[in-house]
Amino acid sequence: MFLDSIEINFAAGFLIISFISIFPKNKISRSFLNLISPLFVVIMVSFFAGLFYEIQPYEALRGFVYLFKPILLIILGFLLINKIKDKHFIFNAIVYTAAISATIHIFELLVFLANNPFSVTRIRELDRDNFIELFALVILSVNSNKIFLSHTILKKLKFFRFLLIISFVFYFSRTMFIALFLLIIAMKGYAKISSKGLLYITIFTIVFSSFFVSLQFMNLERDSRGIDGFLYKLKIAPAEIFSPDLDIDIHNHESLWDHWRAYEAFKAIQQIKDINYSVGWFFGKGLSSQVDLGFEVPLDGKRFQYIPIIHNGYVYVLFKSGILGVLMYIYFLVFAYMQCYKPYQNLSLTIVNNFISGVAIFFILTSLIITGIYNKSDIIVLFLGGLFSLQLFFSKTNQEDENRYIRN
């Protein structure tokens, strides 16, 4: 969570996995490997596609790190929970970690407000999101999850929830607000297509669509510092992700930044179309490929024209490994989502299956906005690996054994 460099994260994860793997009875099951195999295919296709172009060793290595990082963290989460005796640990770890992060965020917020006027834009610069807090809030908001929580957390449940809500609101993150409702629906078991599930999804869609339509009729200024500025960001969200007509003046920075995600995706697709049809569309441009933005962009105090990763995860995978890679990526996400359809065996397994399905929905959404599982700073894939381990554990547990485990 706290290491900004993806390369350092990758090295740390690899070393931890190597250390854990030396312990006896901590092996990766074949069924688990089959489950994550589509993500390996994405890398293999990207490697194969790179053979058709000039290989840049450093960029190829960096491309491999970006594509392999989620696999590494999923395996790490799986092995960690395999090794930990208390299988409820992961839920409690999420809550405690989120509470620490929320406390730090609120402290930073108070210091800022004590020295500066209220500004949504400036507050967002402190920290744009924290998905650990999002998942912790979901865990604390769904009653069935309480069987996984420690007595300490249950006694102070209202305090933890209040702390997380305060921090959550002041991220002013569009993605987190939408994801919160979708995850709660999934964790309550309404994500699958059923009469009740369709009812909740329909209500959410109507409310969500009505809200966005109403925003289009509001006179919101781009430079507003208060809540109006946040509402303006919500208003332009669809056009920011996708815009069919991208005739953008790159010298008009306001228009460019308002459509930045769409512009990145547009340039990536444009470069795929400019090469051989069969190679470009079906296999992508390979590990070492970079998206040419067409001009030098000021990012993090530096200027870049070529970038190795973009916000749209589907287009990113398409750029690296073509249609074959995208199909494998979607297959993995859909397979994870389908876990909520598994028949009831015991309560713990049902909760874990719904959680996996919720994580899948989360990544289906965030793949449009922040690269999904390939987000450089994402940590949720670590917990996804832990959930797969819990799924394997509780699938071997009958109801009587579960009751005994919960009492202990």
Beta strands, then each sheet from edge to edge (+ up, - down):
strand 1: 291-299
strand 2: 302-307
sheet 1: 1+ 2-
end
